[in-house]
Amino acid sequence: MSILVGHERDMAIADLLDRALNKGVVLSGEATISLAGVDLIYVGLKVLVASYETASRIRDSQAAATPPPDEQGTQ
């Protein structure tokens, strides 16, 4: 089975999964169930699909970009 991607480019499911695991994909969504204008149930969902190496690389790059916490006031 193949999927058309971009300008009529064939891509196998295995290639698509490989690309998703190497780059990482974030899926997010939300749903609210309400009755008479009153929100009863809210469901939020965020899913990260990536290989372990990709997730580690993303985590490390974000940790390097975040400055260390200010240690003033601790004794």
N, C-alpha and C positions, 0 to 999 in steps of 0.2 A: 504494500500500500504506500502511496506517495501523496504528498500534500503540495499544492501550488503555493509558493511563497514569493512575494515581490512581483517582479515582472515575469510571470509564467515560468518560474524556476522550479523544477521538481526537487523535492527533498523527502527523503525517507523518514519514517517515524524515529528510527534509531538516530539519524543525524539531528533531528529536531530535539530529541531528548538530550543528546550529547551537548548541543549548544546551550540548552537551558541549564544543564548541570554545571557547565563551565562558566557561564556568565551569571547565573542566578536569576530567578524570576520571583517577583513578589505579587501575590494575589491578595486583594482586599475587597471586602464587601460588608454591607450592613443591611439589616432588615428590622423593621419596626412593626409590631402588631398593635393596632389601636382600635378602640371601640368608642364611638360617639366623641371623637376628638381627644380621647384620653389614651396616652401611650401606656400599654400594658406590658409589653415585652420588647426589649431591644437586644439584638444580637449583633455583635461586631466580630469580624473575622479577618485575621491577617495571617497569611501562610507564606513562608519562604521555602522555595524549592531550589536547592543548590547542593553541590557535592561538599564533602567535608573540607576539602582543600580550599574551595572557593569561599565558604563561610568563614573559615579561619583567616583567609587573606583579607576579606572585608572587615572582619572584627579587628584585626591588627592595624589596618589602615585607619579605621575610625579611632582606635585607641591612641595612635600616634598623633592624630589631628586634634584630639581633645587635650586642652591644657590640664596640668595636675590641679587638684583642688587647693584652694588657699588654706594654709595651715595657721593663719593668724587666729588668736583666741584659744588655741590649744596649748596646754602646759604640761 
